[in-house]
């Protein structure tokens, strides 16, 4: 019963560092999303006629998001980094991969 009234000592923990790998994959995936939006807007304006280099660059971004998702997942499992950087490194690549996958699916079905 005496332990119940004992004062608790507040221990402050040091601030966790951001994961550089998670931030890097989030930036690469964000660039992929921006390129996706630019290429879709360009394709709408030109009636579906985009240059070959834009299609090739889109494929590079699509295939590049796959290792970004894997790296983001591996970094998310590590508990010694900041949570916000780890969640950004996981969510943004997944969004980019899904968006590129949807674009290619619609391109295959409706083209």
Phi and psi restraints in degrees (value plus and minus 20) as a CYANA .aco file:
   2 UNK   PHI     -90.7   -50.7
   2 UNK   PSI     -47.3    -7.3
   3 UNK   PHI     -87.5   -47.5
   3 UNK   PSI     -42.5    -2.5
   4 UNK   PHI     -87.7   -47.7
   4 UNK   PSI     -49.2    -9.2
   5 UNK   PHI    -118.1   -78.1
   5 UNK   PSI     -14.5    25.5
   6 UNK   PHI     -92.8   -52.8
   6 UNK   PSI     122.9   162.9
   7 UNK   PHI     -92.4   -52.4
   7 UNK   PSI     121.5   161.5
   8 UNK   PHI    -113.6   -73.6
   8 UNK   PSI     121.0   161.0
   9 UNK   PHI    -114.9   -74.9
   9 UNK   PSI     105.4   145.4
  10 UNK   PHI    -104.6   -64.6
  10 UNK   PSI     101.8   141.8
  11 UNK   PHI    -126.6   -86.6
  11 UNK   PSI     101.6   141.6
  12 UNK   PHI    -112.0   -72.0
  12 UNK   PSI     113.3   153.3
  13 UNK   PHI    -113.9   -73.9
  13 UNK   PSI     133.4   173.4
  14 UNK   PHI     -90.8   -50.8
  14 UNK   PSI     133.0   173.0
  15 UNK   PHI     -92.3   -52.3
  15 UNK   PSI     115.6   155.6
  16 UNK   PHI     -99.1   -59.1
  16 UNK   PSI     125.3   165.3
  17 UNK   PHI     -97.3   -57.3
  17 UNK   PSI     135.6   175.6
  18 UNK   PHI     -98.0   -58.0
  18 UNK   PSI     129.8   169.8
  19 UNK   PHI    -102.8   -62.8
  19 UNK   PSI      96.5   136.5
  20 UNK   PHI     -85.5   -45.5
  20 UNK   PSI     -56.8   -16.8
  21 UNK   PHI     -85.5   -45.5
  21 UNK   PSI     -60.0   -20.0
  22 UNK   PHI     -86.0   -46.0
  22 UNK   PSI     -60.2   -20.2
  23 UNK   PHI     -86.1   -46.1
  23 UNK   PSI     -59.3   -19.3
  24 UNK   PHI     -84.3   -44.3
  24 UNK   PSI     -65.1   -25.1
  25 UNK   PHI     -90.6   -50.6
  25 UNK   PSI     -50.0   -10.0
  26 UNK   PHI     -86.8   -46.8
  26 UNK   PSI     -59.4   -19.4
  27 UNK   PHI     -87.6   -47.6
  27 UNK   PSI     -65.6   -25.6
  28 UNK   PHI     -81.6   -41.6
  28 UNK   PSI     -61.7   -21.7
  29 UNK   PHI     -89.7   -49.7
  29 UNK   PSI     -55.1   -15.1
  30 UNK   PHI     -85.0   -45.0
  30 UNK   PSI     -59.1   -19.1
  31 UNK   PHI     -84.1   -44.1
  31 UNK   PSI     -58.4   -18.4
  32 UNK   PHI     -83.9   -43.9
  32 UNK   PSI     -58.7   -18.7
  33 UNK   PHI     -87.5   -47.5
  33 UNK   PSI     -62.0   -22.0
  34 UNK   PHI     -82.4   -42.4
  34 UNK   PSI     -63.4   -23.4
  35 UNK   PHI     -84.1   -44.1
  35 UNK   PSI     -56.7   -16.7
  36 UNK   PHI     -80.4   -40.4
  36 UNK   PSI     -66.5   -26.5
  37 UNK   PHI     -84.5   -44.5
  37 UNK   PSI     -63.9   -23.9
  38 UNK   PHI     -82.5   -42.5
  38 UNK   PSI     -63.8   -23.8
  39 UNK   PHI     -89.7   -49.7
  39 UNK   PSI     -54.6   -14.6
  40 UNK   PHI     -87.8   -47.8
  40 UNK   PSI     -63.6   -23.6
  41 UNK   PHI     -83.7   -43.7
  41 UNK   PSI     -61.7   -21.7
  42 UNK   PHI     -84.3   -44.3
  42 UNK   PSI     -60.1   -20.1
  43 UNK   PHI     -86.5   -46.5
  43 UNK   PSI     -56.5   -16.5
  44 UNK   PHI     -86.9   -46.9
  44 UNK   PSI     -62.0   -22.0
  45 UNK   PHI     -88.2   -48.2
  45 UNK   PSI     -53.3   -13.3
  46 UNK   PHI    -117.1   -77.1
  46 UNK   PSI     -13.8    26.2
  47 UNK   PHI      54.8    94.8
  47 UNK   PSI      10.0    50.0
  48 UNK   PHI      69.5   109.5
  48 UNK   PSI     -13.6    26.4
  49 UNK   PHI    -121.9   -81.9
  49 UNK   PSI      76.4   116.4
  50 UNK   PHI    -130.0   -90.0
  50 UNK   PSI     132.5   172.5
  51 UNK   PHI     -85.9   -45.9
  51 UNK   PSI     137.4   177.4
  52 UNK   PHI     -82.8   -42.8
  52 UNK   PSI     -55.7   -15.7
  53 UNK   PHI     -86.6   -46.6
  53 UNK   PSI     -50.3   -10.3
  54 UNK   PHI     -90.9   -50.9
  54 UNK   PSI     -57.5   -17.5
  55 UNK   PHI     -85.9   -45.9
  55 UNK   PSI     -60.4   -20.4
  56 UNK   PHI     -87.3   -47.3
  56 UNK   PSI     -61.2   -21.2
  57 UNK   PHI     -86.3   -46.3
  57 UNK   PSI     -54.8   -14.8
  58 UNK   PHI     -84.1   -44.1
  58 UNK   PSI     -59.5   -19.5
  59 UNK   PHI     -86.3   -46.3
  59 UNK   PSI     -57.6   -17.6
  60 UNK   PHI     -83.2   -43.2
  60 UNK   PSI     -63.7   -23.7
  61 UNK   PHI     -85.0   -45.0
  61 UNK   PSI     -60.1   -20.1
  62 UNK   PHI     -82.2   -42.2
  62 UNK   PSI     -68.0   -28.0
  63 UNK   PHI     -91.2   -51.2
  63 UNK   PSI     -46.6    -6.6
  64 UNK   PHI     -93.6   -53.6
  64 UNK   PSI     -42.2    -2.2
  65 UNK   PHI     -96.0   -56.0
  65 UNK   PSI     -39.7     0.3
  66 UNK   PHI     -85.2   -45.2
  66 UNK   PSI     -70.7   -30.7
  67 UNK   PHI     -85.9   -45.9
  67 UNK   PSI     -46.2    -6.2
  68 UNK   PHI     -84.8   -44.8
  68 UNK   PSI     -58.9   -18.9
  69 UNK   PHI     -85.8   -45.8
  69 UNK   PSI     -61.4   -21.4
  70 UNK   PHI     -85.4   -45.4
  70 UNK   PSI     -65.0   -25.0
  71 UNK   PHI     -84.9   -44.9
  71 UNK   PSI     -62.4   -22.4
  72 UNK   PHI     -82.4   -42.4
  72 UNK   PSI     -58.4   -18.4
  73 UNK   PHI     -86.5   -46.5
  73 UNK   PSI     -62.0   -22.0
  74 UNK   PHI     -86.1   -46.1
  74 UNK   PSI     -58.0   -18.0
  75 UNK   PHI     -91.2   -51.2
  75 UNK   PSI     -50.4   -10.4
  76 UNK   PHI     -86.0   -46.0
  76 UNK   PSI     -49.4    -9.4
  77 UNK   PHI     -91.9   -51.9
  77 UNK   PSI     -41.8    -1.8
  78 UNK   PHI     -97.9   -57.9
  78 UNK   PSI     106.0   146.0
  79 UNK   PHI    -111.0   -71.0
  79 UNK   PSI     -25.2    14.8
  80 UNK   PHI    -112.6   -72.6
  80 UNK   PSI      -7.1    32.9
  81 UNK   PHI    -139.4   -99.4
  81 UNK   PSI     145.8   185.8
  82 UNK   PHI     -81.9   -41.9
  82 UNK   PSI     118.9   158.9
  83 UNK   PHI     -87.9   -47.9
  83 UNK   PSI     -58.2   -18.2
  84 UNK   PHI     -84.3   -44.3
  84 UNK   PSI     -62.6   -22.6
  85 UNK   PHI     -88.4   -48.4
  85 UNK   PSI     -55.3   -15.3
  86 UNK   PHI     -89.8   -49.8
  86 UNK   PSI     -58.8   -18.8
  87 UNK   PHI     -91.9   -51.9
  87 UNK   PSI     -54.9   -14.9
  88 UNK   PHI     -86.4   -46.4
  88 UNK   PSI     -57.8   -17.8
  89 UNK   PHI     -90.7   -50.7
  89 UNK   PSI     -33.2     6.8
  90 UNK   PHI    -121.5   -81.5
  90 UNK   PSI     -64.5   -24.5
  91 UNK   PHI     -94.7   -54.7
  91 UNK   PSI     -65.6   -25.6
  92 UNK   PHI     -83.1   -43.1
  92 UNK   PSI     -64.8   -24.8
  93 UNK   PHI     -83.7   -43.7
  93 UNK   PSI     -54.6   -14.6
  94 UNK   PHI     -85.8   -45.8
  94 UNK   PSI     -62.1   -22.1
  95 UNK   PHI     -82.4   -42.4
  95 UNK   PSI     -62.8   -22.8
  96 UNK   PHI     -83.8   -43.8
  96 UNK   PSI     -63.3   -23.3
  97 UNK   PHI     -84.6   -44.6
  97 UNK   PSI     -62.8   -22.8
  98 UNK   PHI     -85.9   -45.9
  98 UNK   PSI     -61.5   -21.5
  99 UNK   PHI     -84.1   -44.1
  99 UNK   PSI     -64.1   -24.1
 100 UNK   PHI     -86.1   -46.1
 100 UNK   PSI     -58.3   -18.3
 101 UNK   PHI     -82.8   -42.8
 101 UNK   PSI     -61.7   -21.7
 102 UNK   PHI     -84.4   -44.4
 102 UNK   PSI     -62.0   -22.0
 103 UNK   PHI     -80.7   -40.7
 103 UNK   PSI     -66.6   -26.6
 104 UNK   PHI     -89.0   -49.0
 104 UNK   PSI     -53.4   -13.4
 105 UNK   PHI     -83.5   -43.5
 105 UNK   PSI     -68.2   -28.2
 106 UNK   PHI     -85.5   -45.5
 106 UNK   PSI     -52.6   -12.6
 107 UNK   PHI     -86.5   -46.5
 107 UNK   PSI     -56.6   -16.6
 108 UNK   PHI     -94.7   -54.7
 108 UNK   PSI     -57.1   -17.1
 109 UNK   PHI     -98.1   -58.1
 109 UNK   PSI     -63.9   -23.9
 110 UNK   PHI    -121.6   -81.6
 110 UNK   PSI     -17.6    22.4
